[in-house]
Amino acid sequence: AYYDGLDRRTLRVRNNVIKIQIHELWDTETLDYDYCVLTLQDDIVQSPTVQTIELATSAPTQGTTAQLTGWGRTSGTSSTIPYLLQYTIMDIVSWEVCNNIWEPTGQTVTDRMICASNPSAGGCSGDTGGPLVADGRLVGILSWNGKKCPANTVEWPNWYSDVANQWQWLSDHITK
């Protein structure tokens, strides 16, 4: 794993992953329980671009504003990955609204998922596993970006693993 920077060409710190802990109930078909903790060989050194973050203990409510960051593609038709860390502001969508959108496609939004949307942006290929942050806390982990990285995620909201729902599991597997 490389980190400590905003430009992926010049990330300054390399740290080996020595353990991968995937949630034992993870379902590859439904993407339910999409949680994983990586244990790194060395302690992470904080810097201006690397800080700890609190895990959310309650799910964000509809309309809460959150920030998504990642190095993923900027559109579903692009084959290039940006060099600079990208971010966008997302709005939390209620579980009912999100499930009503996705259920007709055969996808089910479970209690362990939250959804977020933006009229002109969203997560794309390469962003999965990335953080969704609201009020300075990690509220979600991008699990699925839907219909080929749509520019309008209001129509097809992104799915995130709800950090608060599995707070205990995450806390039990994260070493400080």
Summary of the structure (lengths in Angstrom):
residues: 176
radius of gyration: 15.9
end to end distance: 17.6
largest distance: 45.8
contacts: 508
relative contact order: 0.20
helix: 12%
strand: 32%
